[in-house]
């Protein structure tokens, strides 16, 4: 199971950053690469953002230092070792 987390730094309460997170597998060999897209449906900048993904106990972190502007999106690539997944394990 792939678990994704997003943390946004606190900013003055003037509006809200409403974040959506989606992920898709980009490559499975030689490494499992997952593209994570964060969209901001709110009306204020969400910055900076720290993203954490976990797969079978293996954690990866990525940062969007400039954040995601209102109505915008940001993307990162998380890279995992597929050898950790045994046969039949999803």
N, C-alpha and C positions, 0 to 999 in steps of 0.2 A: 504494500500500500504506500502510495506517495502522499506525504503530508506537506502542505505548503503553509507558510505563515508570513504575514506582512505586519511590520511595525511602522507607524508614522510618528514622527516627533511632534510634540505638542506645539501648537501655534495659538495666537490670540483667537478667542472665540468670536469670530465675525460671521462666519458661515461654516459650512461643513465640507469636508472631503469625503465623498461616498465612494469607497473603493470596491471594485470588482476584480476577481482574480481568476484567470483561466490558464490551463497548462496543456501542452501537447508534446508528444514524443517526436523529436526531430531525427534522431538516429539511434540505432540499437547496437551497432558494432563499429569500431571496437569498444566504444563506450556508449552508455545510455545517456543521451542528451535530451533534456527537457526544456522547452522554451516556455517561460512563464510571462504572461502579459498582465499588467495591472492597469485598469482603466479608472479614471477619476470622473464620476458622474456628478460630483459636487460643484460648489462654487468658490472653492479656495484651493490653493496649492497644497499638495501633500508632499512635504519634503523635510528632511531626507527620508528615504524609505530603505528599510533593511528587510530582505527576504530570506527565509530559511526553508529548505526542502529536506525531507528525510525519506529515505527508501531503505527498508530492511536494516535500520539502525545506522545507516551511513548518512551523515548530515552535510549539506552544502549551504553556503551562504553567499548572497550577492547583495549589492548596494546600488541604489539609484540616488546618487548624491544630489542631483538637481531635482529629484522628485518627479511628480506627475502633475502638470497644470490642469486646471479645470477643463473638462471636456477632452483631455488628452489621454495618452497612454504611454507606458514605458515597458520595456521588455528586457529580460535577462535570460541567460542560458545556464542551467545547472547540469553538471556532469557527474554521472554515477558509474560505479563498476558493476556491470551486469553479471559478472561471475559470482556475485554474492547471492543471486537468485537461483535456487535449485529448481530442478524439474517439477512442473506442476504448481509452483509457487507464483502467485500473481499479486 
